[in-house]
């Protein structure tokens, strides 16, 4: 749904935000990987943090949150 890239200092944070109807599906972080969104940020040498967040449309709260960090 929404992708944000935040280069902060010597690190880069890539967020994928998904709005879901009912249950967490664990797909926000997987979407970053499957679609190669992070590939162009790996070459700059900064540590890269991939963050997937899933929100409930009805409950208006976070359903799932996953982080993967690396170079």
C-alpha positions in Angstrom: 0.0 0.0 0.0 2.4 2.7 1.2 6.2 2.6 1.0 8.5 5.1 2.8 12.2 5.4 2.7 14.0 7.3 5.4 17.8 7.8 5.2 18.7 8.9 8.7 22.3 9.6 9.4 24.3 6.6 8.4 21.3 4.2 8.2 18.4 3.7 5.9 14.9 2.6 7.0 12.5 1.2 4.4 8.8 0.9 5.6 6.0 -1.0 4.0 2.6 -0.2 5.5 -0.4 -2.5 4.7 -4.0 -1.8 5.7 -5.9 -5.1 6.1 -9.5 -6.0 6.8 -9.3 -8.7 9.5 -6.2 -10.8 10.3 -2.4 -10.1 10.0 -1.0 -11.9 7.0 2.7 -11.2 7.4 3.0 -9.9 3.9 4.3 -6.4 4.4 7.9 -7.3 5.0 7.7 -10.1 2.4 6.5 -7.6 -0.2 9.6 -5.5 0.3 11.7 -8.6 -0.4 9.7 -10.1 -3.3 9.4 -6.8 -5.2 13.1 -5.9 -4.7 12.2 -2.4 -3.2 15.4 -2.5 -1.1 17.9 -3.4 -3.9 18.8 0.1 -4.9 19.6 1.1 -1.3 21.9 -1.8 -0.6 24.7 -0.3 -2.8 25.2 2.9 -0.8 26.9 0.9 2.0 24.6 2.1 4.8 23.0 -0.4 7.1 19.5 -1.1 5.8 16.4 -1.8 8.0 13.3 -3.3 6.4 10.1 -2.7 8.4 6.7 -4.2 7.6 3.7 -2.9 9.5 0.1 -4.2 9.1 -2.9 -2.2 10.3 -6.5 -3.2 10.9 -8.9 -1.0 8.9 -11.8 -1.8 11.3 -10.0 -1.8 14.6 -7.6 1.0 13.7 -4.6 -0.6 15.3 -1.4 -2.4 14.5 -2.0 -6.1 13.7 1.5 -7.1 12.8 5.0 -5.7 12.8 8.2 -7.3 11.4 11.8 -5.9 11.2 14.8 -7.3 9.3 18.1 -5.5 9.6 21.3 -6.0 7.7 23.9 -4.4 5.4 
